[in-house]
């Protein structure tokens, strides 16, 4: 019996979507998947509906390597409303306290300094972290508070942009797992007035360039009228994609000969001319340096496959 024909396209790569406000990350993902007519799609590092900015969306085989973006640094621009604390730490929540803004610039500078470098952060109840198999936000919506362990985070850079009245604007470069809403909520408590996020924009993920971001409006304009994608529309859309191995671009490359790559693609560890001593590597094949998967350097120095690219026939 022949295999049923797929309805979509086997298109592989990463789209840097400029997610609009008011849309969940999953809704944005589904819209991109439909526009590209992609068989598979997944996003990394979800953004709250309130937030805008860079949302890498992986298509096809790139979904296998999206996990490496979860470990990437990120950069945000945030505006906080001072004097009001909300239950969600952002403008989508309910105000739970109002206090006067009574600090000065020196106190603000000292408070900001306390967030720089390595610190411990207790995640918000309104986060997607799971407790006993359920996201924390489900418990929060039921009014149930569950225990949460503090996690180590790093704020590499925290820039003061402006403070006008009850608005404070910052730019934050941070490690994986950092909740900007929690930083703002904790900052408001340090300043004694409370605070919550009213604008959040992610301006960078890993090394991806901000100028490569595209909007849903731009994508819709390229796809044209609903229906089958024309060859011209497909070419224009596909040209927007970053390489499928770009989520793992920070890992060292090991280049295999075509002969060794043949064994590697069958799941067998192979010897390579030059490898790091240990750790994960990005594996390419031949002079064209075609990406074929991720591997780990074994104790004997061989390149052991961990995730392989499936080569689809046309």
C-alpha positions, 0 to 999 in steps of 0.5 A: 500500500502506498503512503498517503500523500502529505497535504503540505510542503516539506520546507525546512528552515527558520522564520524570524517572525515579528510577533504582533501584540495580542496574539499567542505564540501558538496562534502565530505559529499556526498562521505561519504554518498555513502561509508556508503550507508547511507539514511541520512547524514549531516555535521556541521561547514563547512570548506572552500575548502582550509581548511583541518581537522576535519569535523564531518559528522552525519549519520541517526538519528545523523543528528537530534542532529548535531545542538549541535555541531554548538555551540561547541568550535573549534581549528585550526592551520593556516599559514598566508602569510604576505605582501599580502591581498586578496579579500577572505582573503585566497589563493583562492582569488585575491591579492588586495594589497601588502605592505612591512613587517616592524613590529617587534616581540614586535609589533606582540605580541601586535597585537596578544594579541588584539585578545585574549578573548572576541572581536567583529568580522565583518564576511567576505563577503566571508562567508556562512552567509545569508543576505535577504535569500542569502549567503554573498559570492553570493553578494561578487562574484557580487561585491556587499557589504552588511551591516554586524553586528559585532558579539561577539566571544571568542578566548580562546587561541592564540598560536604563533608557528613561524614567518619566513620571510613572513609566520606566523603560529598560533594555535587558540582555539575559540568559535562558529562563529569565522572566522579564515580568518577574524582574519588573515585579521584583524591581517594583517591590524593591522600590516600594511602589510596585510595578508591572509590564505595559510593553515588552518587545523581544529584539534578539534571540541568539545571534539572529539579526533583527533586520531579518524579522518579518511581519504577518502582514508581509507574509500575507502580501507575499502569499497572495490570494488564498489557495495554492501557492504559486511557484513565485510566491513559494520562492519569495517566502522560502527566501525569508528562511534562515538555514535549518541548522541556524538554531545550532550555529553556536556549536562547533562544526565537524565536517565529514567526508562523503564516505564517513557521512554515509555511515553517520547518516545510518546512525553509526559513530564515525571517525573524523579528521578533526574534532573537539575533545568532547561536547555537542557538534554540528555535523556537515558533509563534504566540500559543500558543507551540507548540514546532516545533523547533531552529534556528540564526541564520544570518549574514543573521539568518534562522532556519535549521531544524536539528531539526524536530518531526514532527506526527503525525496521530491 
